[in-house]
């Protein structure tokens, strides 16, 4: 007599792309920010155009490699359109636009300049650039009511030329820009690291004061470990001022020059990642994420994924789906159901289309929770498609448990298997696609079947 045990299946929801502003704040990754700081300031090599490179210098006449790096970072994202905006012989703004679904003409811009005056220049302004890239990485997985522009300006150090060009064009086109949040030097904090002072530079132009008030409100709502210094009239020595010049609402967020706590390595090659306060930088980036997500307006599409062993199920119902191999970023042919059964360990995500909205989950790593894959030799499941009786043949085993799961991730049949040859009566199931999951002696295998 075989000893039969019930194998418990633990089902848990992976928050792939959260639906609240608070959840999006929590997705801001210090690891990602730190990697960008190191790569884009030349502390470590990176890859651009398929080549291993080191971006040590981003000065105005020598920063095409830097611009190409930024384009490639944006190209990894969904739901955005990239513009490589040349405005003079050398100047290139790199801009990604995420079109709003409800109010596409309502535009919010988060921005930073990426050029430098010397080698490295991590604080000035890889810090702002990295924050824009990280916020774009997260928010590009969402559908939003309003349009977000992720803008990275060139030639700020030559007279704010990139931002001036964009702002002048926007003004000529009567673009409805509702707010511009500029980040410039936001990672240095060493006079009194415990107070985490930062500056909000603002002037009473358009609705800039209201922008400042919104930022302060979010500071309290989400309990960021930051202390705001409101500077009014704020500095005009960064890109936001070119939007003030055209009557747009804008402000600057950055480390506290008001209290003298700016980097002592300003405009020099001594401005290195090692001189920065990374947790402080992380906190300011999260604050800007809160502002951007709040103003963008999140459309409620549920793009979480539930994992049941090797079976992944999108939690959003009534949509269309495409499962994707994250390692290759290639669609998995034929996997367009709400559920997907992984046959090999790996990273997977799902693209969900509901109405005019397309959202993509973050990648889910399937490793069967450390369970060794079942050896398929001696395993048969037939016929497939099946009408009434499904035959299952197994090699000799001690313990086996079977589940049949529908495409919505619901277990519709479960039972212990006692013999190496078993016949299952499926006449009670509706026609459609199902997933058979077997756990045999602590190992696991899944197979898709079609019930006719």
Buried (B, 14 or more C-beta within 10 A) or exposed (E): EEEBEEBEBEEEEBBBBBBEBEBBBBBBBBEBBBBBBBBBBBBEEBEBEEEEBBBBBBBBEEBEBBBBBBBBBBEEBEBBEBBEBEBEEBBBBBBBBBBBBEBBEBBBBBBBBBBBBBBBBBBBBBBBBBBBBBBBBBBBBBBBBBBBBBBBBBBBBBEBBBBBBBBBEBBEEEBBBBBBBBBBBBBBBEEEEEBBBBBBBBBEBBBBBEBBBBBEEBBEEBEBBBBBBBBEEBBBEBBBBBBBBBEBBBBBBBBBBBBEBBBEBBEBBBBBBEBBBBEBBBBBBBBBBBBBBBBBBBBEBBBBBBBBBBBBBBBBEEBEBBBBBBEEEEEBEEBBBBBBBBBEEBBBBBBBBBEEBBBBBBBBEBEBEEEEBBEEEEBEBEEBEBEBEBBBEBEEBEBBBBBBBBBBBEBBBBBEBEEEEBEBEBEEBEEEBBBBBBBBEEBBBBBBBEBE
